[in-house]
Amino acid sequence: MVAEARVQQAAPVAGVRFSKVGKLYHFDYSAYPDLKVGDFVIVETARGRQMGQIMGFVVPEPGERDYKPILRPATPRDLVLRQHWEAKQDEALEICRSKAAQLGGYKDVKFVAAQYNYDGTLLTVMFTAEDKVNTGRLVSELSRLFPAQIEMRQIGPRDVAKLLGGYGACGELRCCSTFLTDFSPISIKMAKVQGISLNPTEITGMCGRLRCCLVYEYEQYVQARQQLPKKNKRVGTPHGEGKVLDVYPLQDTVLVLVEDTRYIVRREDLVPLDELRALEKKAKEPCNKHGDEPCDCGLPPGERQQDRHNRKRGGQRQ
């Protein structure tokens, strides 16, 4: 029994993707051990039966949840059916837009895409809107026109950009439509840490939200800045004492103003004056240690605070 439990824990699962750039979902493939990377399979999901492609195999961590099994490998007929229904998606989207215009009440709604599952039994229409939209009437009308089950899904601006694709402000294909499988939380702080201009045109993507690429080098900037002095700090340099005007984290250097001249100084050549002066000040102060135990501050007897403290106590006793 113990050996069987170990085998079950060590059994790998298949990572399945349902779209070109989408999340990986894991399924038990023990019923079909001959499956390999690149094979198409049919699985049961929360949205019904779907066709996905195996992208790899992993061993799950011990104690993780049970995984749904792969129902079967996709057949050539399944692949042909998928191509057939994919060809009808643009037509379905146009019919949806036309019917919404006839019904009215969807003026502020933008219908972005329509997607069939592999056998045409489910039609998902994706749309975007600022507020929540009641699509009940539209679903009823579309159900009369299509033999498939109709699902309306409201998506955000980033998902819209991912679906539409195109080029970003950098001139390359959008990250979200080429390799990003998930959207990371992004804040304006990430732009500040990297010294990027806060002009909206510089930090906003084509979706109208903060650019996904702001997160790529954020951690490196945070770690690099921790080793460098902040702006306006007084530092010592080989050229003399000066003030930090700017910080270049990835170059591990700072721009320092010494008198009227600016110098770029590497981190190893900097002297933190604030810390140095604090240590010098502490070294000049008398020892603040007192009590009956020996004092190891280095001051000669009679000058230590402990001795003064002891003399004071002796005078009070007399």
ZAVEX-606462 format. One line per 5 residues: number of its first residue (from 0); their letters; for each residue x, y, z of C-alpha. Coordinates in steps of 0.25 Angstrom, whole numbers. Layout:
N
NUM	a	X:Y:Z; ...
! end
This chain:
318
0	mvaea	0:0:0; 11:10:3; 18:6:-10; 6:9:-17; 4:22:-11
5	rvqqa	18:26:-14; 15:23:-29; 3:31:-29; 10:43:-23; 21:42:-33
10	apvag	12:40:-45; 14:52:-55; 3:61:-60; 2:67:-74; 1:82:-76
15	vrfsk	-9:86:-86; -11:99:-92; -25:103:-99; -20:115:-107; -7:119:-113
20	vgkly	-3:128:-102; -11:124:-90; -9:118:-76; -5:103:-74; -15:94:-67
25	hfdys	-11:80:-62; -18:67:-65; -15:53:-61; -11:45:-74; -8:31:-67
30	aypdl	-19:25:-76; -11:29:-88; 4:28:-85; 8:28:-99; 4:43:-101
35	kvgdf	15:53:-104; 18:67:-105; 10:74:-116; -1:64:-116; -16:69:-116
40	vivet	-25:64:-105; -40:65:-101; -42:69:-86; -54:73:-77; -53:87:-72
45	argrq	-62:96:-64; -66:101:-78; -70:88:-84; -61:79:-93; -50:86:-99
50	mgqim	-38:82:-108; -24:86:-103; -10:83:-107; 0:76:-98; 12:86:-95
55	gfvvp	20:77:-85; 20:68:-73; 23:71:-59; 23:63:-45; 13:70:-36
60	epger	17:74:-22; 13:64:-11; 0:66:-5; -6:74:-17; -20:73:-21
65	dykpi	-25:62:-30; -25:64:-45; -36:62:-55; -32:51:-65; -30:53:-80
70	lrpat	-43:48:-87; -36:43:-100; -26:47:-110; -32:56:-121; -35:49:-134
75	prdlv	-33:54:-148; -48:57:-149; -47:66:-136; -36:74:-143; -44:76:-155
80	lrqhw	-56:80:-147; -48:90:-139; -43:96:-153; -58:97:-158; -63:104:-146
85	eakqd	-51:113:-145; -55:118:-159; -69:122:-154; -64:130:-143; -63:144:-150
90	ealei	-77:142:-156; -83:139:-142; -76:151:-137; -83:160:-148; -96:154:-145
95	crska	-95:157:-130; -91:171:-133; -103:173:-142; -113:166:-133; -108:175:-121
100	aqlgg	-110:188:-130; -124:183:-133; -128:181:-118; -121:194:-114; -116:196:-100
105	ykdvk	-102:192:-104; -96:205:-109; -84:205:-99; -81:191:-101; -70:186:-111
110	fvaaq	-71:172:-115; -57:167:-117; -57:152:-121; -65:140:-123; -59:126:-120
115	ynydg	-65:112:-123; -60:100:-115; -55:89:-124; -68:83:-127; -77:95:-128
120	tlltv	-85:92:-116; -81:105:-108; -80:119:-114; -73:129:-105; -75:144:-108
125	mftae	-64:153:-102; -67:168:-100; -62:179:-92; -70:191:-85; -67:201:-74
130	dkvnt	-79:196:-65; -86:182:-63; -95:179:-75; -108:171:-74; -107:162:-86
135	grlvs	-119:153:-84; -127:158:-95; -115:157:-105; -113:142:-101; -127:139:-103
140	elsrl	-127:144:-117; -114:138:-120; -119:124:-115; -129:125:-126; -119:127:-137
145	fpaqi	-108:117:-133; -110:103:-129; -98:104:-119; -99:108:-104; -96:123:-103
150	emrqi	-87:129:-93; -84:144:-91; -71:148:-84; -67:162:-80; -52:164:-81
155	gprdv	-43:175:-77; -34:184:-86; -22:176:-85; -29:163:-89; -35:171:-101
160	akllg	-20:175:-105; -16:160:-104; -27:156:-113; -25:166:-124; -10:166:-124
165	gygac	-2:176:-132; 10:184:-129; 14:191:-116; 20:205:-114; 34:199:-115
170	gelrc	31:194:-129; 31:179:-126; 19:170:-125; 11:172:-112; 17:164:-100
175	cstfl	3:159:-96; 0:153:-109; 13:146:-112; 18:140:-98; 11:146:-86
180	tdfsp	2:135:-80; -3:143:-68; -3:158:-64; 5:162:-53; 1:174:-43
185	isikm	8:187:-48; 9:200:-40; 14:214:-43; 25:211:-33; 31:202:-43
190	akvqg	33:213:-52; 39:222:-42; 49:212:-37; 54:210:-51; 55:225:-53
195	islnp	45:225:-65; 38:238:-68; 24:238:-62; 18:244:-75; 6:235:-78
200	teitg	11:233:-93; 24:227:-87; 18:217:-77; 4:214:-83; 2:202:-93
205	mcgrl	-7:201:-105; -18:195:-95; -18:209:-87; -12:202:-75; 2:202:-69
210	rcclv	12:195:-78; 14:180:-75; 29:182:-77; 30:191:-65; 31:178:-57
215	yeyeq	42:172:-65; 54:179:-58; 48:184:-46; 54:174:-36; 68:177:-42
220	yvqar	66:192:-40; 62:190:-26; 74:181:-22; 84:190:-29; 78:203:-22
225	qqlpk	80:197:-9; 95:197:-11; 95:211:-15; 93:225:-8; 81:232:-10
230	knkrv	80:246:-18; 85:258:-10; 93:250:-1; 107:255:3; 118:245:-1
235	gtphg	133:244:-2; 139:241:-15; 153:241:-21; 151:255:-26; 146:260:-12
240	egkvl	133:262:-4; 121:264:-13; 106:262:-14; 99:251:-22; 91:257:-33
245	dvypl	86:244:-40; 87:229:-38; 90:219:-49; 86:205:-43; 89:196:-55
250	qdtvl	103:203:-57; 105:202:-42; 110:217:-42; 105:230:-37; 106:244:-43
255	vlved	113:253:-32; 115:268:-32; 128:272:-26; 129:287:-25; 125:291:-39
260	tryiv	129:278:-47; 121:266:-49; 127:252:-48; 121:238:-50; 127:230:-39
265	rredl	126:215:-37; 120:209:-24; 133:203:-19; 140:217:-20; 129:224:-11
270	vplde	131:227:4; 117:228:12; 120:241:19; 108:241:28; 112:227:33
275	lrale	126:231:35; 123:244:43; 113:236:51; 124:226:55; 134:238:58
280	kkake	124:245:67; 122:232:74; 137:230:76; 139:244:82; 127:242:92
285	pcnkh	131:237:106; 127:223:110; 112:222:114; 114:208:121; 113:208:136
290	gdepc	111:198:147; 120:188:155; 125:180:143; 138:184:136; 138:195:125
295	dcglp	145:192:112; 143:205:105; 158:208:104; 158:222:112; 168:223:123
300	pgerq	163:221:137; 157:233:143; 151:238:130; 142:226:128; 127:229:131
305	qdrhn	127:217:139; 138:223:149; 130:236:149; 117:228:152; 124:221:163
310	rkrgg	130:234:169; 116:240:169; 111:228:177; 122:228:187; 119:243:190
315	qrq	105:241:192; 108:230:202; 116:239:211
! end
